[in-house]
C-alpha cells in the first residue's frame, strides 16, 4: 500500500479521486504547512502532492521510498527537481489545468489597460463624466503583441488576441516554429520591442530569465506600450518598471506576480496608478482549482500504476525518457 501526502488543501474533487483507489493508496492530509509540519507529514510516504510549499532536499530525504512528486499546478520552483532527478523520481505537473484561466486573466489585463478601466470606473463612481473628454482609451484591433514564452498559455493568449484582430509575435528559444498559424516567431525579442504595443510574459523563472525585462528593455518599448506579467515574479525588474512608468517610457503595466510574495506593499509600484495588480490569482478560478487537483491526483495514480505520461514529467530528460 502506498501513502500519498497531500500538503495544504485542494479541491475536494482531487481528494475524491485519490480516495476512490483504496486498493492502491491511502491519503495523508498534511494541513500543518510549517516546515516542521511538512517534514513530519512527508516522512515515509511513497507520493507527495504539493501546491506552493517548499520541498527542499532535506524534506524529500525523509521519504526514502518516494516514487513521485505531483505539483498542483505547473511551476516547479518550489521543488528541488535536481535532487529528485538524482534519485530518478519523476516530478509531474498538471499540464493543462490553468491554461484557460491564466490566458483569460492576461487578456483581461490587456483590455483593462487599453480601455483604462480602473480610471474609468473611478470616474463613473465619482460622477465625473467629463473624464472621457480628457482620457482616450485605445482599441486593440490592429495593434500588435509580443508574447514571450510560447507554450500552452502563450499560444492560447495568442489565439484570443488574433480573434480580436491583433498581430501576434512570439519569442521562445525552445520553439522554432509556431504551432499557431499566423504568428511570427522572433529570434531576438529586443529587436521588436520598439515596434509592439503590448508585451505579455509567459515563461518560467530561471537564472537566465531573472530581470529579463529591465531598464534597457523598458526604455526600448514604445511610450504608449503596455507590459503584462502573469508568469513569474523576478522576470521583471520591479524598480526599473516603476522608474519607467514614472518617466513615461511605457504607458502602463499589469502584474499578477512579484519577485517576493507576499510583496512589500510599501514599494512605489503599489502606489503607481499606471499599474494594475492582482495577488498571484490568475490561476485561482474554480475551474482551474478543480483541474489542478484532479490532474495532480491522476498523475499520482498513473505513476503508482506504472503508466505516468511522459508529457507531464518535467524532468523526463534527466530520467532518460
C-alpha positions as a LaTeX table, in Angstrom:
\begin{tabular}{lrrr}
\hline
Residue & $x$ (\AA) & $y$ (\AA) & $z$ (\AA) \\
\hline
Unk1 & 0.00 & 0.00 & 0.00 \\
Unk2 & 1.22 & 3.48 & $-0.92$ \\
Unk3 & 0.77 & 6.57 & 1.24 \\
Unk4 & 0.16 & 9.90 & $-0.50$ \\
Unk5 & 0.90 & 13.09 & 1.44 \\
Unk6 & $-1.33$ & 15.94 & 0.26 \\
Unk7 & 0.29 & 19.12 & 1.53 \\
Unk8 & $-2.07$ & 22.02 & 2.32 \\
Unk9 & $-5.54$ & 21.64 & 0.80 \\
Unk10 & $-7.04$ & 21.17 & $-2.64$ \\
Unk11 & $-10.39$ & 20.97 & $-4.40$ \\
Unk12 & $-12.49$ & 18.15 & $-3.00$ \\
Unk13 & $-12.58$ & 16.52 & $-6.43$ \\
Unk14 & $-8.89$ & 15.74 & $-6.06$ \\
Unk15 & $-9.39$ & 14.02 & $-2.71$ \\
Unk16 & $-12.32$ & 12.04 & $-4.09$ \\
Unk17 & $-10.22$ & 10.78 & $-6.98$ \\
Unk18 & $-7.41$ & 9.62 & $-4.71$ \\
Unk19 & $-9.78$ & 8.12 & $-2.17$ \\
Unk20 & $-11.55$ & 6.18 & $-4.93$ \\
Unk21 & $-8.49$ & 3.94 & $-5.09$ \\
Unk22 & $-8.23$ & 2.29 & $-1.64$ \\
Unk23 & $-6.73$ & $-0.71$ & $-3.39$ \\
Unk24 & $-3.73$ & 1.39 & $-4.39$ \\
Unk25 & $-3.19$ & 4.12 & $-1.82$ \\
Unk26 & $-4.11$ & 5.87 & 1.39 \\
Unk27 & $-4.27$ & 9.64 & 1.74 \\
Unk28 & $-2.44$ & 11.58 & 4.44 \\
Unk29 & $-3.78$ & 15.14 & 4.67 \\
Unk30 & $-0.94$ & 17.43 & 5.79 \\
Unk31 & $-2.67$ & 20.60 & 6.99 \\
Unk32 & 0.20 & 21.87 & 9.14 \\
Unk33 & 2.29 & 23.59 & 6.45 \\
Unk34 & 5.00 & 24.86 & 8.77 \\
Unk35 & 8.45 & 23.47 & 7.86 \\
Unk36 & 8.19 & 21.10 & 10.81 \\
Unk37 & 4.66 & 20.02 & 9.85 \\
Unk38 & 5.65 & 19.30 & 6.26 \\
Unk39 & 8.76 & 17.41 & 7.39 \\
Unk40 & 6.64 & 15.19 & 9.60 \\
Unk41 & 3.90 & 14.86 & 7.00 \\
Unk42 & 6.09 & 13.51 & 4.20 \\
Unk43 & 8.11 & 11.11 & 6.34 \\
Unk44 & 7.91 & 7.62 & 4.91 \\
Unk45 & 5.43 & 8.37 & 2.11 \\
Unk46 & 5.54 & 6.98 & $-1.41$ \\
Unk47 & 3.97 & 10.03 & $-3.11$ \\
Unk48 & 3.61 & 13.76 & $-2.46$ \\
Unk49 & 1.04 & 16.17 & $-3.87$ \\
Unk50 & 2.12 & 19.77 & $-3.23$ \\
Unk51 & 0.89 & 23.24 & $-4.05$ \\
Unk52 & 3.28 & 26.15 & $-3.38$ \\
Unk53 & 5.00 & 24.88 & $-0.23$ \\
Unk54 & 8.75 & 24.31 & $-0.38$ \\
Unk55 & 10.10 & 20.80 & $-0.90$ \\
Unk56 & 13.88 & 21.08 & $-0.49$ \\
Unk57 & 16.30 & 18.18 & $-0.33$ \\
Unk58 & 16.24 & 17.85 & 3.46 \\
Unk59 & 12.45 & 17.37 & 3.39 \\
Unk60 & 12.46 & 14.96 & 0.46 \\
Unk61 & 15.11 & 12.84 & 2.15 \\
Unk62 & 12.51 & 11.92 & 4.76 \\
Unk63 & 10.75 & 9.82 & 2.12 \\
Unk64 & 13.27 & 7.11 & 1.15 \\
Unk65 & 10.63 & 5.13 & $-0.75$ \\
Unk66 & 9.29 & 8.13 & $-2.67$ \\
Unk67 & 8.03 & 7.29 & $-6.17$ \\
Unk68 & 6.57 & 10.57 & $-7.44$ \\
Unk69 & 6.01 & 14.24 & $-6.61$ \\
Unk70 & 2.92 & 15.77 & $-8.22$ \\
Unk71 & 2.63 & 19.53 & $-8.46$ \\
Unk72 & $-0.82$ & 21.11 & $-8.00$ \\
Unk73 & $-0.17$ & 23.46 & $-10.91$ \\
Unk74 & 2.67 & 23.79 & $-13.42$ \\
Unk75 & 5.53 & 25.72 & $-11.81$ \\
Unk76 & 8.23 & 23.72 & $-10.02$ \\
Unk77 & 10.42 & 26.43 & $-8.50$ \\
Unk78 & 9.31 & 25.31 & $-5.01$ \\
Unk79 & 10.62 & 21.76 & $-5.57$ \\
Unk80 & 14.22 & 20.53 & $-5.62$ \\
Unk81 & 13.84 & 18.91 & $-9.04$ \\
Unk82 & 17.58 & 18.28 & $-9.44$ \\
Unk83 & 17.69 & 16.24 & $-6.25$ \\
Unk84 & 14.64 & 14.21 & $-7.27$ \\
Unk85 & 16.23 & 13.61 & $-10.68$ \\
Unk86 & 19.33 & 12.27 & $-8.95$ \\
Unk87 & 17.04 & 9.73 & $-7.28$ \\
Unk88 & 15.26 & 9.08 & $-10.61$ \\
Unk89 & 11.94 & 10.25 & $-9.18$ \\
Unk90 & 9.56 & 11.92 & $-11.65$ \\
Unk91 & 8.12 & 15.38 & $-10.97$ \\
Unk92 & 4.68 & 15.56 & $-12.58$ \\
Unk93 & 2.74 & 18.75 & $-13.29$ \\
Unk94 & $-0.92$ & 19.44 & $-14.03$ \\
Unk95 & $-0.07$ & 20.45 & $-17.58$ \\
Unk96 & $-3.45$ & 21.60 & $-18.87$ \\
Unk97 & $-5.02$ & 22.81 & $-15.66$ \\
Unk98 & $-4.52$ & 26.58 & $-15.72$ \\
Unk99 & $-4.08$ & 27.33 & $-19.42$ \\
Unk100 & $-7.53$ & 28.85 & $-19.89$ \\
Unk101 & $-7.52$ & 30.70 & $-16.56$ \\
Unk102 & $-4.14$ & 32.40 & $-16.99$ \\
Unk103 & $-4.71$ & 33.21 & $-20.65$ \\
Unk104 & $-8.09$ & 34.78 & $-19.84$ \\
Unk105 & $-6.56$ & 36.74 & $-16.94$ \\
Unk106 & $-3.85$ & 38.06 & $-19.26$ \\
Unk107 & $-6.48$ & 39.06 & $-21.81$ \\
Unk108 & $-8.41$ & 40.81 & $-19.04$ \\
Unk109 & $-5.23$ & 42.74 & $-18.17$ \\
Unk110 & $-4.71$ & 43.67 & $-21.83$ \\
Unk111 & $-8.23$ & 45.02 & $-22.29$ \\
Unk112 & $-8.31$ & 46.77 & $-18.91$ \\
Unk113 & $-5.06$ & 48.58 & $-19.76$ \\
Unk114 & $-6.19$ & 49.52 & $-23.25$ \\
Unk115 & $-9.56$ & 50.78 & $-22.04$ \\
Unk116 & $-8.18$ & 52.50 & $-18.92$ \\
Unk117 & $-10.77$ & 50.54 & $-17.00$ \\
Unk118 & $-9.80$ & 51.32 & $-13.36$ \\
Unk119 & $-9.66$ & 55.06 & $-14.05$ \\
Unk120 & $-12.92$ & 54.96 & $-15.99$ \\
Unk121 & $-14.61$ & 53.04 & $-13.17$ \\
Unk122 & $-13.38$ & 55.57 & $-10.60$ \\
Unk123 & $-14.56$ & 58.47 & $-12.74$ \\
Unk124 & $-18.04$ & 56.97 & $-13.15$ \\
Unk125 & $-18.35$ & 56.37 & $-9.40$ \\
Unk126 & $-17.36$ & 59.99 & $-8.78$ \\
Unk127 & $-19.87$ & 61.25 & $-11.35$ \\
Unk128 & $-17.01$ & 62.63 & $-13.46$ \\
Unk129 & $-18.38$ & 62.10 & $-16.95$ \\
Unk130 & $-16.03$ & 64.76 & $-18.22$ \\
Unk131 & $-13.23$ & 62.21 & $-17.77$ \\
Unk132 & $-13.96$ & 60.77 & $-21.20$ \\
Unk133 & $-13.02$ & 64.08 & $-22.84$ \\
Unk134 & $-9.52$ & 64.12 & $-21.41$ \\
Unk135 & $-8.53$ & 60.44 & $-21.45$ \\
Unk136 & $-8.99$ & 58.45 & $-24.62$ \\
Unk137 & $-8.66$ & 54.67 & $-24.28$ \\
Unk138 & $-7.41$ & 52.70 & $-27.25$ \\
Unk139 & $-8.81$ & 49.88 & $-29.36$ \\
Unk140 & $-6.79$ & 46.68 & $-29.57$ \\
Unk141 & $-7.86$ & 45.72 & $-33.09$ \\
Unk142 & $-4.92$ & 46.33 & $-35.38$ \\
Unk143 & $-2.46$ & 46.54 & $-32.50$ \\
Unk144 & 0.48 & 44.18 & $-32.03$ \\
Unk145 & 1.50 & 41.99 & $-29.11$ \\
Unk146 & 4.76 & 40.20 & $-28.35$ \\
Unk147 & 4.13 & 37.05 & $-26.33$ \\
Unk148 & 7.32 & 35.97 & $-24.55$ \\
Unk149 & 7.12 & 32.25 & $-23.81$ \\
Unk150 & 5.00 & 30.39 & $-26.36$ \\
Unk151 & 3.89 & 27.29 & $-24.55$ \\
Unk152 & 0.29 & 26.30 & $-23.89$ \\
Unk153 & $-0.69$ & 29.55 & $-22.14$ \\
Unk154 & 1.12 & 31.79 & $-24.60$ \\
Unk155 & $-0.49$ & 30.01 & $-27.54$ \\
Unk156 & $-3.96$ & 30.29 & $-26.01$ \\
Unk157 & $-3.48$ & 34.02 & $-25.41$ \\
Unk158 & $-2.21$ & 34.34 & $-28.98$ \\
Unk159 & $-5.42$ & 32.78 & $-30.29$ \\
Unk160 & $-7.51$ & 35.16 & $-28.19$ \\
Unk161 & $-5.56$ & 38.15 & $-29.49$ \\
Unk162 & $-5.90$ & 37.00 & $-33.10$ \\
Unk163 & $-9.67$ & 36.77 & $-32.57$ \\
Unk164 & $-9.57$ & 40.44 & $-31.58$ \\
Unk165 & $-7.77$ & 41.36 & $-34.80$ \\
Unk166 & $-4.32$ & 41.81 & $-33.26$ \\
Unk167 & $-0.99$ & 40.98 & $-34.88$ \\
Unk168 & 0.78 & 38.36 & $-32.76$ \\
Unk169 & 4.54 & 37.96 & $-32.48$ \\
Unk170 & 6.11 & 35.36 & $-30.22$ \\
Unk171 & 9.51 & 34.76 & $-28.67$ \\
Unk172 & 10.53 & 31.39 & $-27.26$ \\
Unk173 & 14.07 & 30.00 & $-27.54$ \\
Unk174 & 12.62 & 26.48 & $-27.26$ \\
Unk175 & 10.04 & 26.84 & $-30.03$ \\
Unk176 & 11.34 & 27.07 & $-33.60$ \\
Unk177 & 8.05 & 27.13 & $-35.48$ \\
Unk178 & 4.76 & 28.47 & $-34.18$ \\
Unk179 & 2.11 & 25.80 & $-33.60$ \\
Unk180 & $-0.42$ & 28.60 & $-34.13$ \\
Unk181 & $-0.96$ & 29.77 & $-37.71$ \\
Unk182 & $-0.38$ & 33.44 & $-38.43$ \\
Unk183 & 2.10 & 34.04 & $-35.61$ \\
Unk184 & 5.55 & 35.45 & $-36.39$ \\
Unk185 & 8.30 & 33.88 & $-34.26$ \\
Unk186 & 11.17 & 36.25 & $-33.47$ \\
Unk187 & 14.74 & 35.25 & $-32.65$ \\
Unk188 & 15.67 & 38.38 & $-30.69$ \\
Unk189 & 12.83 & 39.88 & $-28.65$ \\
Unk190 & 14.81 & 43.08 & $-28.04$ \\
Unk191 & 14.76 & 43.89 & $-31.75$ \\
Unk192 & 10.97 & 44.05 & $-31.84$ \\
Unk193 & 10.33 & 45.80 & $-28.52$ \\
Unk194 & 10.26 & 49.24 & $-30.22$ \\
Unk195 & 7.56 & 48.00 & $-32.63$ \\
Unk196 & 4.91 & 46.32 & $-30.45$ \\
Unk197 & 2.02 & 47.76 & $-28.47$ \\
Unk198 & 1.82 & 45.05 & $-25.80$ \\
Unk199 & 4.32 & 42.65 & $-24.26$ \\
Unk200 & 2.96 & 39.69 & $-22.29$ \\
Unk201 & 5.22 & 37.32 & $-20.34$ \\
Unk202 & 4.53 & 33.58 & $-20.12$ \\
Unk203 & 7.88 & 31.99 & $-19.36$ \\
Unk204 & 9.32 & 30.25 & $-16.29$ \\
Unk205 & 11.58 & 31.94 & $-13.78$ \\
Unk206 & 15.13 & 30.67 & $-14.20$ \\
Unk207 & 18.60 & 32.20 & $-13.79$ \\
Unk208 & 18.52 & 33.27 & $-17.44$ \\
Unk209 & 15.13 & 34.99 & $-17.09$ \\
Unk210 & 15.89 & 36.87 & $-13.87$ \\
Unk211 & 15.25 & 40.60 & $-14.55$ \\
Unk212 & 14.97 & 39.77 & $-18.25$ \\
Unk213 & 12.80 & 42.86 & $-18.58$ \\
Unk214 & 14.93 & 45.60 & $-17.06$ \\
Unk215 & 15.69 & 49.27 & $-17.59$ \\
Unk216 & 17.12 & 48.84 & $-21.11$ \\
Unk217 & 14.23 & 46.71 & $-22.34$ \\
Unk218 & 11.61 & 49.06 & $-20.90$ \\
Unk219 & 13.31 & 52.08 & $-22.44$ \\
Unk220 & 13.26 & 50.32 & $-25.81$ \\
Unk221 & 9.47 & 49.95 & $-25.74$ \\
Unk222 & 7.03 & 52.47 & $-27.19$ \\
Unk223 & 5.93 & 55.21 & $-24.77$ \\
Unk224 & 2.33 & 54.13 & $-25.42$ \\
Unk225 & 3.04 & 50.39 & $-24.95$ \\
Unk226 & 1.98 & 48.14 & $-22.07$ \\
Unk227 & 3.68 & 45.31 & $-20.18$ \\
Unk228 & 1.81 & 42.31 & $-18.72$ \\
Unk229 & 3.31 & 39.70 & $-16.38$ \\
Unk230 & 1.16 & 36.75 & $-15.33$ \\
Unk231 & 4.09 & 34.32 & $-15.40$ \\
Unk232 & 6.56 & 34.55 & $-12.53$ \\
Unk233 & 7.88 & 37.35 & $-10.36$ \\
Unk234 & 11.55 & 38.14 & $-10.84$ \\
Unk235 & 11.34 & 38.19 & $-14.64$ \\
Unk236 & 10.64 & 41.93 & $-14.43$ \\
Unk237 & 12.93 & 44.31 & $-12.55$ \\
Unk238 & 10.28 & 45.99 & $-10.38$ \\
Unk239 & 12.42 & 49.03 & $-9.53$ \\
Unk240 & 13.17 & 49.59 & $-13.21$ \\
Unk241 & 9.48 & 49.16 & $-14.09$ \\
Unk242 & 8.37 & 51.79 & $-11.61$ \\
Unk243 & 11.03 & 54.18 & $-12.87$ \\
Unk244 & 10.00 & 53.59 & $-16.49$ \\
Unk245 & 6.36 & 54.27 & $-15.68$ \\
Unk246 & 7.21 & 57.46 & $-13.81$ \\
Unk247 & 9.41 & 58.62 & $-16.69$ \\
Unk248 & 6.68 & 57.91 & $-19.25$ \\
Unk249 & 8.82 & 55.34 & $-21.07$ \\
Unk250 & 5.82 & 53.00 & $-21.22$ \\
Unk251 & 2.14 & 53.75 & $-20.73$ \\
Unk252 & 1.24 & 51.13 & $-18.15$ \\
Unk253 & 1.70 & 47.65 & $-16.77$ \\
Unk254 & $-0.24$ & 44.82 & $-15.16$ \\
Unk255 & 1.28 & 42.36 & $-12.70$ \\
Unk256 & $-0.13$ & 39.20 & $-11.18$ \\
Unk257 & 3.24 & 38.04 & $-9.82$ \\
Unk258 & 6.03 & 39.60 & $-7.80$ \\
Unk259 & 9.69 & 38.96 & $-7.05$ \\
Unk260 & 8.82 & 38.33 & $-3.39$ \\
Unk261 & 5.41 & 37.04 & $-2.36$ \\
Unk262 & 3.66 & 38.34 & $-0.41$ \\
Unk263 & 5.32 & 41.54 & $-1.63$ \\
Unk264 & 6.36 & 44.60 & 0.30 \\
Unk265 & 3.40 & 46.88 & $-0.37$ \\
Unk266 & 5.46 & 49.92 & 0.54 \\
Unk267 & 7.20 & 49.53 & $-2.81$ \\
Unk268 & 6.25 & 52.52 & $-5.02$ \\
Unk269 & 4.69 & 50.22 & $-7.61$ \\
Unk270 & 1.78 & 49.72 & $-5.23$ \\
Unk271 & 1.02 & 53.43 & $-5.27$ \\
Unk272 & 1.57 & 53.84 & $-9.00$ \\
Unk273 & $-1.72$ & 54.46 & $-10.79$ \\
Unk274 & $-0.29$ & 53.23 & $-14.09$ \\
Unk275 & $-0.13$ & 49.66 & $-12.76$ \\
Unk276 & $-2.88$ & 47.06 & $-12.38$ \\
Unk277 & $-2.18$ & 44.49 & $-9.68$ \\
Unk278 & $-3.67$ & 41.14 & $-8.73$ \\
Unk279 & $-2.43$ & 38.81 & $-5.94$ \\
Unk280 & $-1.00$ & 35.92 & $-8.00$ \\
Unk281 & $-4.57$ & 34.92 & $-8.70$ \\
Unk282 & $-4.57$ & 34.34 & $-12.47$ \\
Unk283 & $-4.98$ & 30.61 & $-11.95$ \\
Unk284 & $-7.22$ & 30.95 & $-8.90$ \\
Unk285 & $-10.53$ & 30.10 & $-10.56$ \\
Unk286 & $-12.96$ & 27.40 & $-9.54$ \\
Unk287 & $-12.35$ & 25.53 & $-12.76$ \\
Unk288 & $-8.57$ & 25.76 & $-12.50$ \\
Unk289 & $-8.54$ & 24.60 & $-8.88$ \\
Unk290 & $-10.63$ & 21.57 & $-9.81$ \\
Unk291 & $-8.47$ & 20.75 & $-12.83$ \\
Unk292 & $-5.22$ & 21.17 & $-10.88$ \\
Unk293 & $-6.43$ & 18.92 & $-8.08$ \\
Unk294 & $-7.77$ & 16.17 & $-10.31$ \\
Unk295 & $-4.85$ & 16.22 & $-12.73$ \\
Unk296 & $-2.31$ & 16.13 & $-9.90$ \\
Unk297 & $-4.20$ & 13.27 & $-8.27$ \\
Unk298 & $-4.43$ & 11.39 & $-11.57$ \\
Unk299 & $-0.68$ & 11.82 & $-12.10$ \\
Unk300 & $-0.05$ & 10.10 & $-8.78$ \\
Unk301 & $-2.42$ & 7.25 & $-9.59$ \\
Unk302 & $-0.87$ & 6.84 & $-13.04$ \\
Unk303 & 2.65 & 6.74 & $-11.61$ \\
Unk304 & 1.76 & 4.18 & $-8.97$ \\
Unk305 & 0.19 & 2.06 & $-11.71$ \\
Unk306 & 3.24 & 2.43 & $-13.93$ \\
Unk307 & 1.58 & 4.46 & $-16.67$ \\
Unk308 & 2.54 & 8.10 & $-15.99$ \\
Unk309 & 2.51 & 10.06 & $-19.26$ \\
Unk310 & 5.93 & 11.48 & $-20.24$ \\
Unk311 & 4.34 & 14.78 & $-21.29$ \\
Unk312 & 3.50 & 15.63 & $-17.66$ \\
Unk313 & 7.01 & 14.86 & $-16.33$ \\
Unk314 & 9.18 & 17.98 & $-16.15$ \\
Unk315 & 12.44 & 16.10 & $-15.53$ \\
Unk316 & 11.94 & 13.42 & $-18.18$ \\
Unk317 & 15.26 & 14.23 & $-19.91$ \\
Unk318 & 17.15 & 13.78 & $-16.65$ \\
Unk319 & 15.36 & 10.46 & $-16.25$ \\
Unk320 & 16.41 & 9.38 & $-19.75$ \\
Unk321 & 12.88 & 9.46 & $-21.16$ \\
\hline
\end{tabular}
